Amino acid sequence: MRVVIFGGAGFLGRQLALALLSQETLVVNGESARVISEIIIADKHIDQSFPTDNRLKFFEFDASRASQLKSFLKQEVDVIFHLAAVVSGEAELDFELGMEVNLYMTLHMLDLFRRQKKNPVFVFASSCAVFGGELSEFVTDATATTPMSSYGTQKAASELLINDYSRRGFVNGRVLRLPTIAIRPGKANAATSSFISSIVRDTLQGKRANCPVSKEAEFFILSPEGVIFDFIHAAGLKDEQLGSNRIMSLPGLTVSIEEMVSALEEIAGQEVVDRIDWKPDAFLESIVLTWPAHFKTERGAALGFYEELSVHEIIKNFIANHMNT
């Protein structure tokens, strides 16, 4: 079985690759588990942090130049995990780049897979940023998308394309609307939600971190461990479980900044919490405060996706698994 991870050199892509390598086989579309013969990591820059494994192959490409994909995708693949994206803040500041990577590349990729004889499973990382503005108290599986950012709009357009390409039998799509992933290890990126990880990660590592929103602000989050489980789980679901609608919001955890900071204090002490600065940022607030924080993800729960227990567990998992990464 050949598996491709677009955006595979990022944190989530790398964790997904490591998880696939460790389990050696993969259930696809409800069929019996098959041996993974090749995992292709496709990204703009690929470092040397991957383990030595003859199943790993690497393809460096510029996601803003979709034409580079044509030569790469000559061989048929069984499963595609599409995680590559220009993150929210960068997509807002650079409209052309966001459109090229987040929308046009996805469309070009889908069109290339349409020409394959095989109908590959296509797992797409979308975002809860497809919702925004004035919404009811809870976002449900029936809530219409109302993005309030270019990033959210590009993700919403990609969702519809994948649904239609799946209806036509060109790909076998599974669109996952990800909550904000926290706590992410490593350095902060250009995502507008990056501070949600920073106020825990950086302060635990002895650094200062700024929180640009009020303590009352609430966010819908999911741990890295949870989302990796969900990517793999999505590939294994049967067609009949998904039906005609291939788009689903993943279960997550609604938490306020105050609750997160309180949990951090209980786990690590006041000295760590005192490293948080509280300086508002109007640009970040104009985006992240439009995101809904309360979801009813009944479909995702019924399909067996990961359900978080508490923010305490998320912080403890970060300390145990990612503190020094």
KOLVO-140058 format. One record per residue (C-alpha): residue in one letter; x negated, y, z. Coordinates in steps of 0.25 Angstrom, whole numbers, plus 5000, padded with zeros to 4 digits. Each point is the difference from the previous one (the first is absolute). Layout:
// residues N
<r><r>a</r><u>X</u><v>Y</v><w>Z</w></r>
...
// end
This chain:
// residues 325
<r><r>m</r><u>5000</u><v>5000</v><w>5000</w></r>
<r><r>r</r><u>4995</u><v>5014</v><w>4996</w></r>
<r><r>v</r><u>5003</u><v>5011</v><w>5009</w></r>
<r><r>v</r><u>4998</u><v>5015</v><w>4998</w></r>
<r><r>i</r><u>4999</u><v>5011</v><w>5011</w></r>
<r><r>f</r><u>5001</u><v>5014</v><w>4994</w></r>
<r><r>g</r><u>4994</u><v>5009</v><w>5010</w></r>
<r><r>g</r><u>4993</u><v>4988</v><w>5006</w></r>
<r><r>a</r><u>4988</u><v>5008</v><w>5005</w></r>
<r><r>g</r><u>5009</u><v>5009</v><w>5009</w></r>
<r><r>f</r><u>5002</u><v>4995</v><w>5015</w></r>
<r><r>l</r><u>5013</u><v>4993</v><w>4997</w></r>
<r><r>g</r><u>4995</u><v>4994</v><w>4987</w></r>
<r><r>r</r><u>4988</u><v>4995</v><w>5007</w></r>
<r><r>q</r><u>5008</u><v>4994</v><w>5012</w></r>
<r><r>l</r><u>5009</u><v>4993</v><w>4990</w></r>
<r><r>a</r><u>4989</u><v>4994</v><w>4992</w></r>
<r><r>l</r><u>4993</u><v>4995</v><w>5013</w></r>
<r><r>a</r><u>5014</u><v>4994</v><w>5004</w></r>
<r><r>l</r><u>5002</u><v>4993</v><w>4987</w></r>
<r><r>l</r><u>4985</u><v>4994</v><w>5001</w></r>
<r><r>s</r><u>5003</u><v>4995</v><w>5014</w></r>
<r><r>q</r><u>5012</u><v>4993</v><w>4996</w></r>
<r><r>e</r><u>4995</u><v>4994</v><w>4987</w></r>
<r><r>t</r><u>5014</u><v>4998</v><w>4994</w></r>
<r><r>l</r><u>5012</u><v>5008</v><w>4997</w></r>
<r><r>v</r><u>5015</u><v>4998</v><w>4999</w></r>
<r><r>v</r><u>5006</u><v>5007</v><w>4988</w></r>
<r><r>n</r><u>5014</u><v>5001</v><w>4997</w></r>
<r><r>g</r><u>5004</u><v>4989</v><w>5010</w></r>
<r><r>e</r><u>4992</u><v>4990</v><w>4993</w></r>
<r><r>s</r><u>4990</u><v>4990</v><w>5007</w></r>
<r><r>a</r><u>4987</u><v>5007</v><w>5004</w></r>
<r><r>r</r><u>4990</u><v>5001</v><w>4989</w></r>
<r><r>v</r><u>4985</u><v>5001</v><w>5002</w></r>
<r><r>i</r><u>4995</u><v>5014</v><w>4997</w></r>
<r><r>s</r><u>4988</u><v>4999</v><w>4990</w></r>
<r><r>e</r><u>4998</u><v>5014</v><w>4998</w></r>
<r><r>i</r><u>5002</u><v>5014</v><w>5007</w></r>
<r><r>i</r><u>4997</u><v>5012</v><w>4991</w></r>
<r><r>i</r><u>4997</u><v>5013</v><w>5008</w></r>
<r><r>a</r><u>5004</u><v>5011</v><w>4991</w></r>
<r><r>d</r><u>4996</u><v>5014</v><w>5004</w></r>
<r><r>k</r><u>4993</u><v>5013</v><w>4997</w></r>
<r><r>h</r><u>4988</u><v>4998</v><w>5009</w></r>
<r><r>i</r><u>4997</u><v>4986</v><w>5006</w></r>
<r><r>d</r><u>4990</u><v>5000</v><w>5011</w></r>
<r><r>q</r><u>4992</u><v>4987</v><w>5005</w></r>
<r><r>s</r><u>5008</u><v>4998</v><w>5013</w></r>
<r><r>f</r><u>5007</u><v>4988</v><w>4994</w></r>
<r><r>p</r><u>4995</u><v>4986</v><w>5004</w></r>
<r><r>t</r><u>4993</u><v>4991</v><w>4990</w></r>
<r><r>d</r><u>5010</u><v>4991</v><w>4994</w></r>
<r><r>n</r><u>5000</u><v>4994</v><w>4986</w></r>
<r><r>r</r><u>5015</u><v>5002</v><w>4999</w></r>
<r><r>l</r><u>4999</u><v>5015</v><w>5001</w></r>
<r><r>k</r><u>4998</u><v>5008</v><w>4987</w></r>
<r><r>f</r><u>4999</u><v>5016</v><w>4999</w></r>
<r><r>f</r><u>5005</u><v>5010</v><w>4990</w></r>
<r><r>e</r><u>4997</u><v>5014</v><w>5001</w></r>
<r><r>f</r><u>5009</u><v>5009</v><w>4993</w></r>
<r><r>d</r><u>5005</u><v>5015</v><w>5000</w></r>
<r><r>a</r><u>5015</u><v>4999</v><w>5004</w></r>
<r><r>s</r><u>5002</u><v>5013</v><w>4993</w></r>
<r><r>r</r><u>4996</u><v>4994</v><w>4987</w></r>
<r><r>a</r><u>5011</u><v>4989</v><w>4998</w></r>
<r><r>s</r><u>4994</u><v>4996</v><w>4987</w></r>
<r><r>q</r><u>4988</u><v>4993</v><w>5007</w></r>
<r><r>l</r><u>5010</u><v>4990</v><w>5005</w></r>
<r><r>k</r><u>5002</u><v>4994</v><w>4986</w></r>
<r><r>s</r><u>4987</u><v>4993</v><w>4998</w></r>
<r><r>f</r><u>5000</u><v>4995</v><w>5015</w></r>
<r><r>l</r><u>5014</u><v>4994</v><w>4999</w></r>
<r><r>k</r><u>4997</u><v>4991</v><w>4988</w></r>
<r><r>q</r><u>5001</u><v>4987</v><w>5009</w></r>
<r><r>e</r><u>5013</u><v>4997</v><w>5006</w></r>
<r><r>v</r><u>5002</u><v>5001</v><w>5015</w></r>
<r><r>d</r><u>5010</u><v>4994</v><w>5010</w></r>
<r><r>v</r><u>5002</u><v>5010</v><w>5010</w></r>
<r><r>i</r><u>4997</u><v>5015</v><w>5001</w></r>
<r><r>f</r><u>4999</u><v>5008</v><w>5012</w></r>
<r><r>h</r><u>5001</u><v>5015</v><w>4996</w></r>
<r><r>l</r><u>4995</u><v>5009</v><w>5011</w></r>
<r><r>a</r><u>4992</u><v>5010</v><w>4992</w></r>
<r><r>a</r><u>5005</u><v>5014</v><w>5002</w></r>
<r><r>v</r><u>4997</u><v>5015</v><w>5002</w></r>
<r><r>v</r><u>5004</u><v>5002</v><w>5014</w></r>
<r><r>s</r><u>5011</u><v>5010</v><w>5004</w></r>
<r><r>g</r><u>4992</u><v>5013</v><w>5003</w></r>
<r><r>e</r><u>4991</u><v>4998</v><w>4988</w></r>
<r><r>a</r><u>5012</u><v>4998</v><w>4991</w></r>
<r><r>e</r><u>5007</u><v>5013</v><w>5005</w></r>
<r><r>l</r><u>4987</u><v>5008</v><w>4998</w></r>
<r><r>d</r><u>4997</u><v>4994</v><w>4986</w></r>
<r><r>f</r><u>5012</u><v>4997</v><w>4992</w></r>
<r><r>e</r><u>4994</u><v>4995</v><w>4988</w></r>
<r><r>l</r><u>4991</u><v>4990</v><w>5007</w></r>
<r><r>g</r><u>5012</u><v>4995</v><w>5008</w></r>
<r><r>m</r><u>5008</u><v>4998</v><w>4988</w></r>
<r><r>e</r><u>4989</u><v>4993</v><w>4992</w></r>
<r><r>v</r><u>4997</u><v>4990</v><w>5011</w></r>
<r><r>n</r><u>5013</u><v>4998</v><w>5008</w></r>
<r><r>l</r><u>5009</u><v>5000</v><w>4988</w></r>
<r><r>y</r><u>4994</u><v>4999</v><w>4986</w></r>
<r><r>m</r><u>4990</u><v>4989</v><w>5005</w></r>
<r><r>t</r><u>5011</u><v>4992</v><w>5006</w></r>
<r><r>l</r><u>5008</u><v>5001</v><w>4987</w></r>
<r><r>h</r><u>4988</u><v>4996</v><w>4991</w></r>
<r><r>m</r><u>4997</u><v>4988</v><w>5009</w></r>
<r><r>l</r><u>5014</u><v>4995</v><w>4999</w></r>
<r><r>d</r><u>5000</u><v>5001</v><w>4985</w></r>
<r><r>l</r><u>4987</u><v>4992</v><w>4999</w></r>
<r><r>f</r><u>5006</u><v>4989</v><w>5009</w></r>
<r><r>r</r><u>5013</u><v>5001</v><w>4991</w></r>
<r><r>r</r><u>4992</u><v>4994</v><w>4989</w></r>
<r><r>q</r><u>4995</u><v>4988</v><w>5008</w></r>
<r><r>k</r><u>5006</u><v>4987</v><w>4997</w></r>
<r><r>k</r><u>5001</u><v>4998</v><w>5015</w></r>
<r><r>n</r><u>5009</u><v>5008</v><w>5009</w></r>
<r><r>p</r><u>4991</u><v>5004</v><w>5012</w></r>
<r><r>v</r><u>5004</u><v>5003</v><w>5014</w></r>
<r><r>f</r><u>4998</u><v>5015</v><w>5002</w></r>
<r><r>v</r><u>4999</u><v>5005</v><w>5014</w></r>
<r><r>f</r><u>5001</u><v>5015</v><w>5001</w></r>
<r><r>a</r><u>4997</u><v>5009</v><w>5011</w></r>
<r><r>s</r><u>5010</u><v>5011</v><w>5000</w></r>
<r><r>s</r><u>5003</u><v>5009</v><w>5012</w></r>
<r><r>c</r><u>5010</u><v>5006</v><w>5009</w></r>
<r><r>a</r><u>4997</u><v>5013</v><w>4994</w></r>
<r><r>v</r><u>5010</u><v>4997</v><w>4990</w></r>
<r><r>f</r><u>5010</u><v>5005</v><w>5010</w></r>
<r><r>g</r><u>5000</u><v>5015</v><w>5005</w></r>
<r><r>g</r><u>5009</u><v>5012</v><w>5002</w></r>
<r><r>e</r><u>5014</u><v>4999</v><w>5007</w></r>
<r><r>l</r><u>5003</u><v>4986</v><w>5003</w></r>
<r><r>s</r><u>5009</u><v>4992</v><w>5009</w></r>
<r><r>e</r><u>4995</u><v>4996</v><w>5014</w></r>
<r><r>f</r><u>4995</u><v>4987</v><w>4994</w></r>
<r><r>v</r><u>4994</u><v>4996</v><w>4987</w></r>
<r><r>t</r><u>5006</u><v>4987</v><w>4996</w></r>
<r><r>d</r><u>4998</u><v>4991</v><w>4988</w></r>
<r><r>a</r><u>5011</u><v>5007</v><w>4992</w></r>
<r><r>t</r><u>4994</u><v>5015</v><w>5003</w></r>
<r><r>a</r><u>4997</u><v>5007</v><w>4986</w></r>
<r><r>t</r><u>4986</u><v>5004</v><w>4998</w></r>
<r><r>t</r><u>4998</u><v>5015</v><w>5002</w></r>
<r><r>p</r><u>4985</u><v>5003</v><w>5000</w></r>
<r><r>m</r><u>4995</u><v>5014</v><w>5004</w></r>
<r><r>s</r><u>4986</u><v>4998</v><w>4995</w></r>
<r><r>s</r><u>4993</u><v>4997</v><w>4987</w></r>
<r><r>y</r><u>4995</u><v>4987</v><w>5006</w></r>
<r><r>g</r><u>5013</u><v>4996</v><w>5005</w></r>
<r><r>t</r><u>5006</u><v>5003</v><w>4986</w></r>
<r><r>q</r><u>4989</u><v>4992</v><w>4993</w></r>
<r><r>k</r><u>5003</u><v>4988</v><w>5009</w></r>
<r><r>a</r><u>5015</u><v>5001</v><w>4998</w></r>
<r><r>a</r><u>4998</u><v>5000</v><w>4985</w></r>
<r><r>s</r><u>4991</u><v>4988</v><w>5000</w></r>
<r><r>e</r><u>5010</u><v>4992</v><w>5009</w></r>
<r><r>l</r><u>5011</u><v>5002</v><w>4989</w></r>
<r><r>l</r><u>4990</u><v>4996</v><w>4989</w></r>
<r><r>i</r><u>4996</u><v>4987</v><w>5007</w></r>
<r><r>n</r><u>5014</u><v>4997</v><w>5003</w></r>
<r><r>d</r><u>5004</u><v>5001</v><w>4985</w></r>
<r><r>y</r><u>4988</u><v>4993</v><w>4995</w></r>
<r><r>s</r><u>5004</u><v>4988</v><w>5010</w></r>
<r><r>r</r><u>5014</u><v>5001</v><w>4995</w></r>
<r><r>r</r><u>4995</u><v>4998</v><w>4986</w></r>
<r><r>g</r><u>4991</u><v>4988</v><w>5004</w></r>
<r><r>f</r><u>4987</u><v>5008</v><w>4997</w></r>
<r><r>v</r><u>4994</u><v>4999</v><w>5014</w></r>
<r><r>n</r><u>5005</u><v>4994</v><w>5013</w></r>
<r><r>g</r><u>5000</u><v>5012</v><w>5009</w></r>
<r><r>r</r><u>5001</u><v>5002</v><w>5015</w></r>
<r><r>v</r><u>5000</u><v>5014</v><w>5004</w></r>
<r><r>l</r><u>4996</u><v>5003</v><w>5015</w></r>
<r><r>r</r><u>5003</u><v>5014</v><w>5006</w></r>
<r><r>l</r><u>4989</u><v>5001</v><w>5010</w></r>
<r><r>p</r><u>5001</u><v>5008</v><w>5013</w></r>
<r><r>t</r><u>4989</u><v>5008</v><w>5004</w></r>
<r><r>i</r><u>4988</u><v>4990</v><w>5002</w></r>
<r><r>a</r><u>4994</u><v>5003</v><w>5014</w></r>
<r><r>i</r><u>4990</u><v>4998</v><w>5006</w></r>
<r><r>r</r><u>4991</u><v>5001</v><w>4988</w></r>
<r><r>p</r><u>4985</u><v>4998</v><w>5003</w></r>
<r><r>g</r><u>4989</u><v>5007</v><w>4993</w></r>
<r><r>k</r><u>4999</u><v>5015</v><w>4996</w></r>
<r><r>a</r><u>5013</u><v>5009</v><w>4998</w></r>
<r><r>n</r><u>5004</u><v>5000</v><w>4986</w></r>
<r><r>a</r><u>5009</u><v>5011</v><w>4992</w></r>
<r><r>a</r><u>5013</u><v>4994</v><w>5004</w></r>
<r><r>t</r><u>5009</u><v>5010</v><w>5007</w></r>
<r><r>s</r><u>5003</u><v>4989</v><w>5011</w></r>
<r><r>s</r><u>4985</u><v>4998</v><w>5003</w></r>
<r><r>f</r><u>5000</u><v>5007</v><w>5013</w></r>
<r><r>i</r><u>5010</u><v>4989</v><w>5006</w></r>
<r><r>s</r><u>4988</u><v>4990</v><w>4999</w></r>
<r><r>s</r><u>4989</u><v>5011</v><w>5004</w></r>
<r><r>i</r><u>5006</u><v>5004</v><w>5013</w></r>
<r><r>v</r><u>4999</u><v>4986</v><w>5005</w></r>
<r><r>r</r><u>4988</u><v>4995</v><w>4992</w></r>
<r><r>d</r><u>4991</u><v>5012</v><w>5001</w></r>
<r><r>t</r><u>5002</u><v>5003</v><w>5014</w></r>
<r><r>l</r><u>4998</u><v>4985</v><w>5004</w></r>
<r><r>q</r><u>4986</u><v>5002</v><w>4993</w></r>
<r><r>g</r><u>4996</u><v>5012</v><w>5008</w></r>
<r><r>k</r><u>5004</u><v>5010</v><w>4989</w></r>
<r><r>r</r><u>5010</u><v>5012</v><w>5000</w></r>
<r><r>a</r><u>5013</u><v>4999</v><w>4992</w></r>
<r><r>n</r><u>5010</u><v>5010</v><w>4996</w></r>
<r><r>c</r><u>5015</u><v>4997</v><w>5001</w></r>
<r><r>p</r><u>5007</u><v>5010</v><w>4990</w></r>
<r><r>v</r><u>5014</u><v>4998</v><w>5004</w></r>
<r><r>s</r><u>5008</u><v>5001</v><w>5014</w></r>
<r><r>k</r><u>5000</u><v>4988</v><w>5010</w></r>
<r><r>e</r><u>5015</u><v>4999</v><w>4997</w></r>
<r><r>a</r><u>4997</u><v>4996</v><w>4985</w></r>
<r><r>e</r><u>5004</u><v>4986</v><w>4997</w></r>
<r><r>f</r><u>4994</u><v>4990</v><w>4990</w></r>
<r><r>f</r><u>5003</u><v>4986</v><w>4994</w></r>
<r><r>i</r><u>4988</u><v>4992</v><w>5001</w></r>
<r><r>l</r><u>4994</u><v>4986</v><w>4997</w></r>
<r><r>s</r><u>4987</u><v>4994</v><w>5004</w></r>
<r><r>p</r><u>4989</u><v>4995</v><w>4990</w></r>
<r><r>e</r><u>5003</u><v>4986</v><w>5005</w></r>
<r><r>g</r><u>5014</u><v>5001</v><w>4997</w></r>
<r><r>v</r><u>4999</u><v>5006</v><w>4986</w></r>
<r><r>i</r><u>4990</u><v>4989</v><w>4996</w></r>
<r><r>f</r><u>5010</u><v>4989</v><w>5005</w></r>
<r><r>d</r><u>5011</u><v>5007</v><w>4992</w></r>
<r><r>f</r><u>4992</u><v>5001</v><w>4987</w></r>
<r><r>i</r><u>4997</u><v>4985</v><w>5000</w></r>
<r><r>h</r><u>5014</u><v>4997</v><w>5005</w></r>
<r><r>a</r><u>5006</u><v>5008</v><w>4988</w></r>
<r><r>a</r><u>4992</u><v>4992</v><w>4990</w></r>
<r><r>g</r><u>5006</u><v>4987</v><w>5005</w></r>
<r><r>l</r><u>5015</u><v>5004</v><w>5000</w></r>
<r><r>k</r><u>5009</u><v>4993</v><w>4990</w></r>
<r><r>d</r><u>5007</u><v>5007</v><w>4989</w></r>
<r><r>e</r><u>5013</u><v>4996</v><w>5006</w></r>
<r><r>q</r><u>4997</u><v>5006</v><w>5013</w></r>
<r><r>l</r><u>4997</u><v>5014</v><w>4993</w></r>
<r><r>g</r><u>5012</u><v>5000</v><w>4990</w></r>
<r><r>s</r><u>5001</u><v>5012</v><w>4991</w></r>
<r><r>n</r><u>4994</u><v>5010</v><w>5009</w></r>
<r><r>r</r><u>4985</u><v>4998</v><w>5002</w></r>
<r><r>i</r><u>4999</u><v>5013</v><w>5009</w></r>
<r><r>m</r><u>5000</u><v>4999</v><w>5015</w></r>
<r><r>s</r><u>4996</u><v>5008</v><w>5012</w></r>
<r><r>l</r><u>4991</u><v>4993</v><w>5010</w></r>
<r><r>p</r><u>5003</u><v>4999</v><w>5015</w></r>
<r><r>g</r><u>4991</u><v>5009</v><w>5008</w></r>
<r><r>l</r><u>5000</u><v>5007</v><w>5013</w></r>
<r><r>t</r><u>5006</u><v>5014</v><w>5003</w></r>
<r><r>v</r><u>4991</u><v>5008</v><w>5010</w></r>
<r><r>s</r><u>4998</u><v>5014</v><w>5004</w></r>
<r><r>i</r><u>4986</u><v>5006</v><w>5001</w></r>
<r><r>e</r><u>5003</u><v>5002</v><w>5015</w></r>
<r><r>e</r><u>5003</u><v>4985</v><w>5001</w></r>
<r><r>m</r><u>4987</u><v>4997</v><w>4993</w></r>
<r><r>v</r><u>4991</u><v>5009</v><w>5008</w></r>
<r><r>s</r><u>5007</u><v>4994</v><w>5013</w></r>
<r><r>a</r><u>4996</u><v>4986</v><w>4996</w></r>
<r><r>l</r><u>4986</u><v>5004</v><w>4996</w></r>
<r><r>e</r><u>4999</u><v>5007</v><w>5014</w></r>
<r><r>e</r><u>5005</u><v>4987</v><w>5007</w></r>
<r><r>i</r><u>4990</u><v>4991</v><w>4992</w></r>
<r><r>a</r><u>4988</u><v>5009</v><w>4999</w></r>
<r><r>g</r><u>5001</u><v>5011</v><w>5011</w></r>
<r><r>q</r><u>5002</u><v>5015</v><w>5000</w></r>
<r><r>e</r><u>4986</u><v>5003</v><w>4996</w></r>
<r><r>v</r><u>5003</u><v>4994</v><w>4986</w></r>
<r><r>v</r><u>5013</u><v>5008</v><w>4999</w></r>
<r><r>d</r><u>4993</u><v>5013</v><w>5003</w></r>
<r><r>r</r><u>4993</u><v>4999</v><w>4987</w></r>
<r><r>i</r><u>5012</u><v>5003</v><w>4992</w></r>
<r><r>d</r><u>5002</u><v>5015</v><w>4995</w></r>
<r><r>w</r><u>5014</u><v>5005</v><w>4997</w></r>
<r><r>k</r><u>4998</u><v>5010</v><w>4989</w></r>
<r><r>p</r><u>5012</u><v>5001</v><w>4990</w></r>
<r><r>d</r><u>4998</u><v>4998</v><w>4985</w></r>
<r><r>a</r><u>5011</u><v>5006</v><w>4992</w></r>
<r><r>f</r><u>4996</u><v>4992</v><w>4987</w></r>
<r><r>l</r><u>5000</u><v>4987</v><w>5007</w></r>
<r><r>e</r><u>5013</u><v>5003</v><w>5008</w></r>
<r><r>s</r><u>5007</u><v>5004</v><w>4987</w></r>
<r><r>i</r><u>4998</u><v>4985</v><w>4995</w></r>
<r><r>v</r><u>5000</u><v>4991</v><w>5012</w></r>
<r><r>l</r><u>5012</u><v>5006</v><w>5007</w></r>
<r><r>t</r><u>5009</u><v>4997</v><w>4988</w></r>
<r><r>w</r><u>4997</u><v>4985</v><w>5002</w></r>
<r><r>p</r><u>5011</u><v>4993</v><w>5007</w></r>
<r><r>a</r><u>4996</u><v>4992</v><w>5013</w></r>
<r><r>h</r><u>5012</u><v>4992</v><w>5002</w></r>
<r><r>f</r><u>5003</u><v>4988</v><w>4992</w></r>
<r><r>k</r><u>5009</u><v>4988</v><w>5000</w></r>
<r><r>t</r><u>4993</u><v>4989</v><w>4992</w></r>
<r><r>e</r><u>5009</u><v>4989</v><w>5001</w></r>
<r><r>r</r><u>4997</u><v>4994</v><w>4986</w></r>
<r><r>g</r><u>4985</u><v>5000</v><w>5003</w></r>
<r><r>a</r><u>5002</u><v>4993</v><w>5014</w></r>
<r><r>a</r><u>5009</u><v>4990</v><w>4993</w></r>
<r><r>l</r><u>4989</u><v>4997</v><w>4990</w></r>
<r><r>g</r><u>4990</u><v>4997</v><w>5011</w></r>
<r><r>f</r><u>4991</u><v>5012</v><w>4999</w></r>
<r><r>y</r><u>4992</u><v>5004</v><w>5012</w></r>
<r><r>e</r><u>5006</u><v>5007</v><w>5012</w></r>
<r><r>e</r><u>4992</u><v>5009</v><w>5009</w></r>
<r><r>l</r><u>5002</u><v>4998</v><w>5015</w></r>
<r><r>s</r><u>4994</u><v>5013</v><w>5006</w></r>
<r><r>v</r><u>4990</u><v>5011</v><w>4998</w></r>
<r><r>h</r><u>4992</u><v>4995</v><w>5012</w></r>
<r><r>e</r><u>4998</u><v>4987</v><w>4992</w></r>
<r><r>i</r><u>4996</u><v>5008</v><w>4987</w></r>
<r><r>i</r><u>4990</u><v>5008</v><w>5008</w></r>
<r><r>k</r><u>4994</u><v>4987</v><w>5007</w></r>
<r><r>n</r><u>4999</u><v>4993</v><w>4987</w></r>
<r><r>f</r><u>4992</u><v>5011</v><w>4994</w></r>
<r><r>i</r><u>4991</u><v>5000</v><w>5012</w></r>
<r><r>a</r><u>4998</u><v>4985</v><w>4999</w></r>
<r><r>n</r><u>4999</u><v>4999</v><w>4985</w></r>
<r><r>h</r><u>4995</u><v>5013</v><w>4994</w></r>
<r><r>m</r><u>4994</u><v>5009</v><w>5010</w></r>
<r><r>n</r><u>4986</u><v>4999</v><w>4994</w></r>
<r><r>t</r><u>5004</u><v>5000</v><w>4985</w></r>
// end
